[in-house]
Amino acid sequence: MKKIILSFVLLLAVQGVQAQDCSTLKCPAPYDLTSGFSRGMSTVTGQKFLSEKIGEKLVKKAIKKNITSGDIKVNLDAYSVRDLKAGRFKSLEINGKNVDIQGVYISSFNAKTLCNFNYIANDKRGNYIVKEDIPASFNAIITEEDLNKTMLSSDYKRMIDDINSIGGNLNIFQITSTNIKLKNDKMYYVLKYSMPFVRKTKELVITANLKVENGQIELANTSFLNNSMALDVDKLSKLINYINPLDFSAKILENKDAKFNIETVNISNGKITIDGNMTILKDKEQ
């Protein structure tokens, strides 16, 4: 089953997938809807309102199953009870706060469909089928604390261990700790490491801006704030990007069923704000 709801939750950092040009939004014309009279009666009798609340609870429950923790709020706008039961709805908006997704932490996010007709059918086997592409906008805020908590996850630690195994085998270095600071509209990556035959742990501070390139978040103007070993930043660029917690989050959250396009990214007041668009892709006809 395509995790259609989870795709909304995992909206923010899938920078490695194919970028999409959302400037030419194509919304399908509504079809297969119940009659205007039926939709009107569904509204007047309060059945539509009740069905929206039930639908919101079901969406929230589905999201909760796929995240470790977090506060989720859902707003669903339906045409009618019968249309919603068939999977046709006007819009869906999801807000999350203090969310933990597989060890990736996000302070807040918002995802909202952009078309006034969306269609996700449920077949006889309980599978969800996306009948039309679903464009949506998204916004996410990641704090300095979020990034540092993400770097404490077991998967991130495993990645550092992999690097250390290479450095240890070559008798070069061992990374002992990593930390992120966000200030002066920049990201500061503080890396502590030890070296053979050197008692004192050394510290390397890497500073960088963030930019959007081809719909992806990339480090820009990378430099060393302190560089006692006279290291070449260009030669270490692959390692720097590899241990970048934003790129790590993207790999964890990658979803082949959606196309994402990051439009803007800004660092301000100890927070990274990301805005963009995404499209949950229509399922191919069987």
C-alpha positions as CSV (number, residue, x, y, z in Angstrom):
1,M,0.0,0.0,0.0
2,K,1.3,3.4,-0.9
3,K,1.9,5.4,2.3
4,I,0.0,8.4,1.1
5,I,-0.5,10.0,4.4
6,L,3.1,9.4,5.4
7,S,4.2,11.2,2.3
8,F,2.7,14.4,3.7
9,V,4.6,13.9,7.0
10,L,7.9,13.2,5.2
11,L,7.6,16.4,3.2
12,L,10.4,18.5,4.2
13,A,13.8,17.1,3.3
14,V,13.6,14.8,0.4
15,Q,16.2,16.7,-1.5
16,G,17.6,13.7,-3.4
17,V,14.5,13.0,-5.5
18,Q,13.8,14.5,-8.9
19,A,12.9,18.2,-8.6
20,Q,9.6,19.4,-9.9
21,D,8.6,22.7,-11.5
22,C,5.5,23.6,-9.6
23,S,5.1,27.0,-11.4
24,T,2.6,25.4,-13.9
25,L,0.1,23.8,-11.5
26,K,-2.3,21.5,-13.3
27,C,-5.4,20.6,-11.3
28,P,-7.9,18.0,-12.6
29,A,-11.5,19.0,-13.1
30,P,-13.8,17.4,-10.5
31,Y,-15.5,14.2,-11.7
32,D,-17.6,11.3,-10.4
33,L,-19.1,13.6,-7.7
34,T,-22.5,13.1,-6.3
35,S,-25.2,15.4,-7.4
36,G,-25.4,19.0,-6.2
37,F,-28.6,18.2,-4.4
38,S,-27.0,15.3,-2.5
39,R,-24.0,17.5,-1.6
40,G,-26.3,20.3,-0.4
41,M,-28.3,17.9,1.8
42,S,-25.1,16.4,3.2
43,T,-24.1,19.9,4.3
44,V,-27.5,21.0,5.6
45,T,-28.0,17.9,7.7
46,G,-24.5,18.1,9.3
47,Q,-23.5,14.8,7.9
48,K,-20.6,16.3,5.9
49,F,-19.2,18.0,9.0
50,L,-19.4,14.8,11.0
51,S,-17.7,12.8,8.2
52,E,-14.9,15.4,8.0
53,K,-14.2,15.0,11.7
54,I,-14.2,11.2,11.4
55,G,-11.8,11.5,8.4
56,E,-9.5,13.9,10.3
57,K,-9.2,11.4,13.2
58,L,-8.4,8.5,10.8
59,V,-5.7,10.6,9.0
60,K,-4.2,11.6,12.4
61,K,-4.3,8.0,13.5
62,A,-2.5,6.8,10.3
63,I,0.2,9.5,10.8
64,K,0.7,8.6,14.5
65,K,1.5,5.0,13.4
66,N,4.4,6.2,11.3
67,I,6.1,8.7,13.6
68,T,7.8,8.2,17.0
69,S,6.2,11.2,18.6
70,G,4.7,14.6,17.9
71,D,1.5,16.7,18.0
72,I,-0.5,16.4,14.7
73,K,-3.5,18.4,13.7
74,V,-5.6,17.7,10.5
75,N,-8.1,19.8,8.6
76,L,-10.2,18.0,6.0
77,D,-12.7,19.7,3.6
78,A,-15.1,17.3,1.9
79,Y,-17.7,17.5,-0.8
80,S,-20.2,15.1,0.8
81,V,-20.3,12.0,2.9
82,R,-20.6,9.7,-0.1
83,D,-17.8,11.5,-2.0
84,L,-15.5,11.3,1.0
85,K,-16.2,7.6,1.5
86,A,-15.2,7.1,-2.1
87,G,-12.0,9.0,-1.6
88,R,-12.9,12.3,-3.2
89,F,-12.3,15.5,-1.2
90,K,-11.6,19.2,-1.6
91,S,-8.5,19.7,0.5
92,L,-6.4,18.3,3.2
93,E,-4.1,20.3,5.6
94,I,-1.7,18.7,8.1
95,N,0.2,20.6,10.8
96,G,2.8,19.0,13.0
97,K,4.8,20.2,16.0
98,N,7.8,18.7,17.8
99,V,7.8,15.7,15.5
100,D,10.2,12.7,15.6
101,I,10.3,10.7,12.4
102,Q,12.7,7.8,12.6
103,G,15.2,9.9,14.6
104,V,14.8,13.0,12.4
105,Y,13.4,15.9,14.5
106,I,11.2,18.7,13.1
107,S,9.9,21.6,15.3
108,S,7.0,22.3,13.0
109,F,5.6,21.7,9.5
110,N,2.6,22.4,7.5
111,A,1.4,20.6,4.3
112,K,-1.7,21.6,2.3
113,T,-3.1,20.4,-0.9
114,L,-3.3,23.0,-3.7
115,C,-6.1,21.7,-5.9
116,N,-9.8,21.8,-5.0
117,F,-10.3,18.2,-6.2
118,N,-8.3,15.2,-4.8
119,Y,-9.0,11.6,-5.3
120,I,-7.6,8.6,-3.3
121,A,-9.7,5.5,-3.8
122,N,-9.6,2.4,-1.6
123,D,-9.8,-0.9,-3.5
124,K,-11.4,-4.2,-2.3
125,R,-8.1,-5.4,-0.9
126,G,-7.7,-2.3,1.3
127,N,-5.0,-0.6,-0.8
128,Y,-5.1,3.1,-1.4
129,I,-4.9,4.2,-5.1
130,V,-4.0,7.8,-6.0
131,K,-6.3,8.5,-8.9
132,E,-4.8,12.0,-9.7
133,D,-1.6,13.7,-8.9
134,I,-1.9,15.7,-5.6
135,P,0.1,18.9,-5.6
136,A,0.7,20.4,-2.1
137,S,2.7,23.3,-0.6
138,F,4.8,22.8,2.5
139,N,6.7,24.7,5.1
140,A,9.0,23.3,7.8
141,I,11.0,24.8,10.6
142,I,14.1,23.0,12.0
143,T,15.9,24.4,15.0
144,E,19.4,24.0,16.2
145,E,18.1,21.7,18.9
146,D,16.4,19.6,16.3
147,L,19.6,19.1,14.3
148,N,21.6,18.1,17.4
149,K,18.9,15.6,18.5
150,T,18.9,14.1,15.0
151,M,22.7,13.7,15.3
152,L,22.1,11.7,18.5
153,S,20.0,9.1,16.6
154,S,21.4,5.6,16.3
155,D,21.5,5.8,12.5
156,Y,23.5,9.0,12.5
157,K,25.9,7.5,15.1
158,R,26.3,4.5,12.9
159,M,27.2,6.7,10.0
160,I,29.9,8.4,12.1
161,D,31.1,4.9,13.2
162,D,31.5,4.0,9.5
163,I,33.7,7.0,9.0
164,N,35.7,6.3,12.1
165,S,36.3,2.7,10.9
166,I,37.9,4.1,7.7
167,G,39.9,6.7,9.6
168,G,41.0,4.2,12.2
169,N,42.1,1.6,9.6
170,L,44.2,4.3,7.9
171,N,45.5,5.5,11.3
172,I,44.4,9.1,10.6
173,F,41.6,10.3,12.9
174,Q,38.6,9.4,15.0
175,I,35.5,11.7,15.2
176,T,34.6,11.9,18.9
177,S,31.6,14.3,18.8
178,T,29.6,16.5,16.5
179,N,27.5,19.6,17.2
180,I,25.5,22.2,15.2
181,K,25.1,25.9,16.0
182,L,22.9,28.3,14.0
183,K,23.8,31.9,14.3
184,N,24.6,35.0,12.2
185,D,22.4,33.4,9.4
186,K,25.0,30.6,9.1
187,M,25.4,26.9,10.1
188,Y,28.4,26.1,12.3
189,Y,29.3,22.4,12.3
190,V,31.6,21.7,15.3
191,L,33.5,18.5,14.9
192,K,35.8,17.1,17.6
193,Y,38.3,14.5,16.7
194,S,41.3,12.6,18.0
195,M,44.5,11.7,16.2
196,P,47.1,9.0,16.9
197,F,49.9,10.0,19.2
198,V,48.1,13.2,20.1
199,R,46.7,13.3,23.6
200,K,44.4,16.3,23.4
201,T,41.2,16.2,21.4
202,K,41.1,18.7,18.5
203,E,38.2,20.8,17.3
204,L,37.3,21.8,13.8
205,V,34.6,24.4,13.1
206,I,33.1,24.4,9.7
207,T,30.8,27.3,8.7
208,A,28.4,27.5,5.7
209,N,25.4,29.2,4.3
210,L,22.4,27.3,2.9
211,K,21.1,27.7,-0.6
212,V,18.6,26.1,-3.0
213,E,20.1,24.6,-6.2
214,N,17.9,22.7,-8.6
215,G,15.2,22.3,-6.0
216,Q,17.7,20.9,-3.4
217,I,19.3,22.3,-0.2
218,E,23.1,22.6,-0.5
219,L,25.9,24.1,1.6
220,A,27.4,27.3,0.2
221,N,30.4,29.4,1.0
222,T,31.8,26.6,3.1
223,S,34.9,27.5,5.1
224,F,36.9,26.6,8.3
225,L,36.5,28.9,11.3
226,N,39.6,27.4,12.8
227,N,42.0,25.2,10.9
228,S,45.1,24.2,12.9
229,M,45.9,21.4,10.4
230,A,45.6,23.7,7.3
231,L,43.1,21.3,5.8
232,D,41.7,21.9,2.2
233,V,38.0,22.6,2.4
234,D,37.5,21.6,-1.2
235,K,39.0,18.2,-0.6
236,L,36.9,17.6,2.4
237,S,33.7,18.9,0.8
238,K,32.4,15.3,0.2
239,L,32.9,14.4,3.8
240,I,31.3,17.6,5.0
241,N,28.2,17.0,2.9
242,Y,28.1,13.4,4.0
243,I,27.9,14.2,7.7
244,N,25.6,17.2,7.1
245,P,22.5,16.4,9.3
246,L,20.1,18.0,6.7
247,D,21.4,15.6,4.0
248,F,21.2,12.7,6.5
249,S,17.6,13.6,7.2
250,A,16.9,13.6,3.4
251,K,18.2,10.1,3.0
252,I,16.1,8.8,5.9
253,L,12.9,10.5,4.7
254,E,13.3,9.7,1.0
255,N,10.1,8.7,-0.7
256,K,9.9,7.5,-4.3
257,D,6.1,8.1,-4.4
258,A,6.5,11.9,-4.4
259,K,8.3,14.7,-6.2
260,F,9.6,17.6,-4.1
261,N,10.9,21.1,-5.0
262,I,12.5,23.2,-2.3
263,E,11.9,26.9,-3.2
264,T,13.5,28.8,-0.3
265,V,15.7,28.1,2.7
266,N,16.7,30.6,5.4
267,I,18.6,30.6,8.6
268,S,17.4,33.1,11.2
269,N,17.1,33.3,15.0
270,G,18.5,29.8,15.4
271,K,16.0,28.2,13.0
272,I,16.1,26.9,9.5
273,T,12.9,27.7,7.5
274,I,12.1,25.7,4.4
275,D,9.4,26.4,1.9
276,G,8.5,24.4,-1.2
277,N,6.0,22.3,-3.2
278,M,5.5,18.6,-3.6
279,T,3.4,16.3,-5.7
280,I,2.2,12.9,-4.6
281,L,2.2,10.9,-7.8
282,K,-0.8,9.3,-9.4
283,D,-0.7,5.5,-9.3
284,K,-0.2,3.8,-12.6
285,E,-3.2,1.9,-14.0
286,Q,-3.0,-1.8,-13.3
